[in-house]
Amino acid sequence: MSSIKIGMANLFIQHTSASLTINENADPDVRRDMEVALNKLVPGEWTKDGTFLHTMEGEDDMPGHVKSSLMGPSLNIPIRNGRLALGTWQGIYLNEHRNQGGWGGGHARSIIITLQGQS
């Protein structure tokens, strides 16, 4: 990437219950608040009350799929002078939407990064 003067970076996570997003990266409360908000949008209780039928991989699996679809699996970020052109407070988040089966709970997470640009 250091040789790219102007271009784009595409990041793609190869999983259906994790996502990528860009958000404020200065205050750790933002990460916590994002998780609280997503849990209110897609409550885990929906698996227990019959809202979700897909439960074969655990109670947190279908809520993870919905949250992943809401957030998205990929990001496109401009490259300027060999660096990602993120704003001052922006950071890249890998969002794990599973409590039991996700990263650290048995599933590996892989991200493919594709760089395109001019030197």
ChimeraX commands (.cxc) that place a marker at each C-alpha (Angstrom):
marker #1 position 0.00,0.00,0.00 radius 0.5
marker #1 position 2.88,2.36,0.67 radius 0.5
marker #1 position 3.53,2.65,-3.08 radius 0.5
marker #1 position -0.05,3.69,-3.93 radius 0.5
marker #1 position -0.37,7.45,-4.41 radius 0.5
marker #1 position -4.14,7.41,-5.01 radius 0.5
marker #1 position -6.47,4.42,-4.91 radius 0.5
marker #1 position -8.96,2.33,-2.98 radius 0.5
marker #1 position -8.75,-0.43,-0.41 radius 0.5
marker #1 position -11.58,-2.96,-0.20 radius 0.5
marker #1 position -11.88,-4.99,3.00 radius 0.5
marker #1 position -14.20,-8.02,2.99 radius 0.5
marker #1 position -14.91,-10.32,5.93 radius 0.5
marker #1 position -15.64,-13.92,4.98 radius 0.5
marker #1 position -18.29,-14.70,7.54 radius 0.5
marker #1 position -22.03,-14.33,8.05 radius 0.5
marker #1 position -22.17,-13.34,11.72 radius 0.5
marker #1 position -19.44,-10.70,11.80 radius 0.5
marker #1 position -19.19,-7.37,10.01 radius 0.5
marker #1 position -16.97,-4.39,9.25 radius 0.5
marker #1 position -17.75,-0.74,9.80 radius 0.5
marker #1 position -16.02,2.61,10.33 radius 0.5
marker #1 position -16.84,4.63,13.42 radius 0.5
marker #1 position -15.33,6.83,16.10 radius 0.5
marker #1 position -12.23,5.22,17.53 radius 0.5
marker #1 position -11.21,7.71,20.22 radius 0.5
marker #1 position -13.73,6.92,22.97 radius 0.5
marker #1 position -14.13,3.24,23.95 radius 0.5
marker #1 position -17.71,3.98,25.05 radius 0.5
marker #1 position -18.67,4.14,21.36 radius 0.5
marker #1 position -17.94,0.40,20.95 radius 0.5
marker #1 position -20.05,-0.42,23.98 radius 0.5
marker #1 position -22.89,1.87,22.88 radius 0.5
marker #1 position -22.89,0.34,19.39 radius 0.5
marker #1 position -23.25,-3.13,20.89 radius 0.5
marker #1 position -26.09,-1.97,23.17 radius 0.5
marker #1 position -27.89,-0.36,20.23 radius 0.5
marker #1 position -27.53,-3.44,18.01 radius 0.5
marker #1 position -28.80,-5.68,20.83 radius 0.5
marker #1 position -31.87,-3.45,21.15 radius 0.5
marker #1 position -32.45,-3.56,17.38 radius 0.5
marker #1 position -32.08,-7.35,17.25 radius 0.5
marker #1 position -32.77,-8.81,20.71 radius 0.5
marker #1 position -31.38,-12.25,21.51 radius 0.5
marker #1 position -34.77,-13.14,23.00 radius 0.5
marker #1 position -36.14,-13.45,19.44 radius 0.5
marker #1 position -34.45,-16.84,19.26 radius 0.5
marker #1 position -36.24,-17.98,22.42 radius 0.5
marker #1 position -39.71,-16.58,21.66 radius 0.5
marker #1 position -40.03,-18.22,18.24 radius 0.5
marker #1 position -39.34,-15.14,16.12 radius 0.5
marker #1 position -36.30,-16.89,14.62 radius 0.5
marker #1 position -36.45,-20.48,13.40 radius 0.5
marker #1 position -32.75,-20.85,12.53 radius 0.5
marker #1 position -31.23,-22.00,15.83 radius 0.5
marker #1 position -29.09,-25.00,14.76 radius 0.5
marker #1 position -25.80,-23.22,15.51 radius 0.5
marker #1 position -26.83,-21.65,18.83 radius 0.5
marker #1 position -29.09,-19.00,20.27 radius 0.5
marker #1 position -26.82,-16.15,19.17 radius 0.5
marker #1 position -26.41,-17.30,15.57 radius 0.5
marker #1 position -29.49,-15.84,13.85 radius 0.5
marker #1 position -29.25,-12.51,15.70 radius 0.5
marker #1 position -25.62,-12.45,14.50 radius 0.5
marker #1 position -26.71,-12.98,10.89 radius 0.5
marker #1 position -29.19,-10.08,11.07 radius 0.5
marker #1 position -26.66,-7.73,12.70 radius 0.5
marker #1 position -24.07,-8.69,10.09 radius 0.5
marker #1 position -26.53,-7.85,7.30 radius 0.5
marker #1 position -27.34,-4.50,8.92 radius 0.5
marker #1 position -23.68,-3.53,9.28 radius 0.5
marker #1 position -22.31,-5.16,6.12 radius 0.5
marker #1 position -19.38,-7.42,5.24 radius 0.5
marker #1 position -17.19,-4.91,3.38 radius 0.5
marker #1 position -15.67,-1.44,3.36 radius 0.5
marker #1 position -14.17,0.73,0.63 radius 0.5
marker #1 position -11.62,3.21,1.93 radius 0.5
marker #1 position -9.69,5.73,-0.17 radius 0.5
marker #1 position -5.90,5.54,-0.22 radius 0.5
marker #1 position -3.88,8.75,-0.38 radius 0.5
marker #1 position -0.10,8.84,-0.40 radius 0.5
marker #1 position 0.24,5.25,0.77 radius 0.5
marker #1 position -2.16,5.55,3.72 radius 0.5
marker #1 position -5.82,4.89,4.36 radius 0.5
marker #1 position -7.61,8.25,4.14 radius 0.5
marker #1 position -9.62,7.87,7.33 radius 0.5
marker #1 position -10.84,10.89,9.25 radius 0.5
marker #1 position -9.17,12.01,12.46 radius 0.5
marker #1 position -11.48,10.08,14.79 radius 0.5
marker #1 position -12.30,7.18,12.48 radius 0.5
marker #1 position -11.26,3.59,13.02 radius 0.5
marker #1 position -12.10,0.28,11.38 radius 0.5
marker #1 position -14.26,-2.01,13.50 radius 0.5
marker #1 position -14.47,-5.78,13.14 radius 0.5
marker #1 position -17.83,-6.44,14.77 radius 0.5
marker #1 position -18.32,-9.90,16.24 radius 0.5
marker #1 position -22.05,-10.56,16.53 radius 0.5
marker #1 position -21.88,-13.91,18.32 radius 0.5
marker #1 position -21.42,-14.37,22.04 radius 0.5
marker #1 position -20.58,-18.08,21.98 radius 0.5
marker #1 position -19.53,-19.23,18.54 radius 0.5
marker #1 position -17.64,-16.23,17.24 radius 0.5
marker #1 position -14.04,-15.14,17.34 radius 0.5
marker #1 position -12.48,-16.69,20.41 radius 0.5
marker #1 position -15.36,-19.15,20.62 radius 0.5
marker #1 position -14.38,-21.52,17.86 radius 0.5
marker #1 position -14.70,-19.58,14.59 radius 0.5
marker #1 position -11.77,-17.97,12.80 radius 0.5
marker #1 position -12.37,-14.64,11.09 radius 0.5
marker #1 position -10.68,-13.91,7.76 radius 0.5
marker #1 position -10.56,-10.57,5.97 radius 0.5
marker #1 position -9.58,-10.24,2.32 radius 0.5
marker #1 position -7.97,-6.90,1.46 radius 0.5
marker #1 position -7.83,-5.79,-2.16 radius 0.5
marker #1 position -5.77,-2.72,-3.07 radius 0.5
marker #1 position -6.11,-0.84,-6.34 radius 0.5
marker #1 position -4.45,2.37,-7.33 radius 0.5
marker #1 position -1.77,4.33,-9.06 radius 0.5
marker #1 position 1.81,4.70,-7.94 radius 0.5
marker link #1:1,2 radius 0.2
marker link #1:2,3 radius 0.2
marker link #1:3,4 radius 0.2
marker link #1:4,5 radius 0.2
marker link #1:5,6 radius 0.2
marker link #1:6,7 radius 0.2
marker link #1:7,8 radius 0.2
marker link #1:8,9 radius 0.2
marker link #1:9,10 radius 0.2
marker link #1:10,11 radius 0.2
marker link #1:11,12 radius 0.2
marker link #1:12,13 radius 0.2
marker link #1:13,14 radius 0.2
marker link #1:14,15 radius 0.2
marker link #1:15,16 radius 0.2
marker link #1:16,17 radius 0.2
marker link #1:17,18 radius 0.2
marker link #1:18,19 radius 0.2
marker link #1:19,20 radius 0.2
marker link #1:20,21 radius 0.2
marker link #1:21,22 radius 0.2
marker link #1:22,23 radius 0.2
marker link #1:23,24 radius 0.2
marker link #1:24,25 radius 0.2
marker link #1:25,26 radius 0.2
marker link #1:26,27 radius 0.2
marker link #1:27,28 radius 0.2
marker link #1:28,29 radius 0.2
marker link #1:29,30 radius 0.2
marker link #1:30,31 radius 0.2
marker link #1:31,32 radius 0.2
marker link #1:32,33 radius 0.2
marker link #1:33,34 radius 0.2
marker link #1:34,35 radius 0.2
marker link #1:35,36 radius 0.2
marker link #1:36,37 radius 0.2
marker link #1:37,38 radius 0.2
marker link #1:38,39 radius 0.2
marker link #1:39,40 radius 0.2
marker link #1:40,41 radius 0.2
marker link #1:41,42 radius 0.2
marker link #1:42,43 radius 0.2
marker link #1:43,44 radius 0.2
marker link #1:44,45 radius 0.2
marker link #1:45,46 radius 0.2
marker link #1:46,47 radius 0.2
marker link #1:47,48 radius 0.2
marker link #1:48,49 radius 0.2
marker link #1:49,50 radius 0.2
marker link #1:50,51 radius 0.2
marker link #1:51,52 radius 0.2
marker link #1:52,53 radius 0.2
marker link #1:53,54 radius 0.2
marker link #1:54,55 radius 0.2
marker link #1:55,56 radius 0.2
marker link #1:56,57 radius 0.2
marker link #1:57,58 radius 0.2
marker link #1:58,59 radius 0.2
marker link #1:59,60 radius 0.2
marker link #1:60,61 radius 0.2
marker link #1:61,62 radius 0.2
marker link #1:62,63 radius 0.2
marker link #1:63,64 radius 0.2
marker link #1:64,65 radius 0.2
marker link #1:65,66 radius 0.2
marker link #1:66,67 radius 0.2
marker link #1:67,68 radius 0.2
marker link #1:68,69 radius 0.2
marker link #1:69,70 radius 0.2
marker link #1:70,71 radius 0.2
marker link #1:71,72 radius 0.2
marker link #1:72,73 radius 0.2
marker link #1:73,74 radius 0.2
marker link #1:74,75 radius 0.2
marker link #1:75,76 radius 0.2
marker link #1:76,77 radius 0.2
marker link #1:77,78 radius 0.2
marker link #1:78,79 radius 0.2
marker link #1:79,80 radius 0.2
marker link #1:80,81 radius 0.2
marker link #1:81,82 radius 0.2
marker link #1:82,83 radius 0.2
marker link #1:83,84 radius 0.2
marker link #1:84,85 radius 0.2
marker link #1:85,86 radius 0.2
marker link #1:86,87 radius 0.2
marker link #1:87,88 radius 0.2
marker link #1:88,89 radius 0.2
marker link #1:89,90 radius 0.2
marker link #1:90,91 radius 0.2
marker link #1:91,92 radius 0.2
marker link #1:92,93 radius 0.2
marker link #1:93,94 radius 0.2
marker link #1:94,95 radius 0.2
marker link #1:95,96 radius 0.2
marker link #1:96,97 radius 0.2
marker link #1:97,98 radius 0.2
marker link #1:98,99 radius 0.2
marker link #1:99,100 radius 0.2
marker link #1:100,101 radius 0.2
marker link #1:101,102 radius 0.2
marker link #1:102,103 radius 0.2
marker link #1:103,104 radius 0.2
marker link #1:104,105 radius 0.2
marker link #1:105,106 radius 0.2
marker link #1:106,107 radius 0.2
marker link #1:107,108 radius 0.2
marker link #1:108,109 radius 0.2
marker link #1:109,110 radius 0.2
marker link #1:110,111 radius 0.2
marker link #1:111,112 radius 0.2
marker link #1:112,113 radius 0.2
marker link #1:113,114 radius 0.2
marker link #1:114,115 radius 0.2
marker link #1:115,116 radius 0.2
marker link #1:116,117 radius 0.2
marker link #1:117,118 radius 0.2
marker link #1:118,119 radius 0.2
view
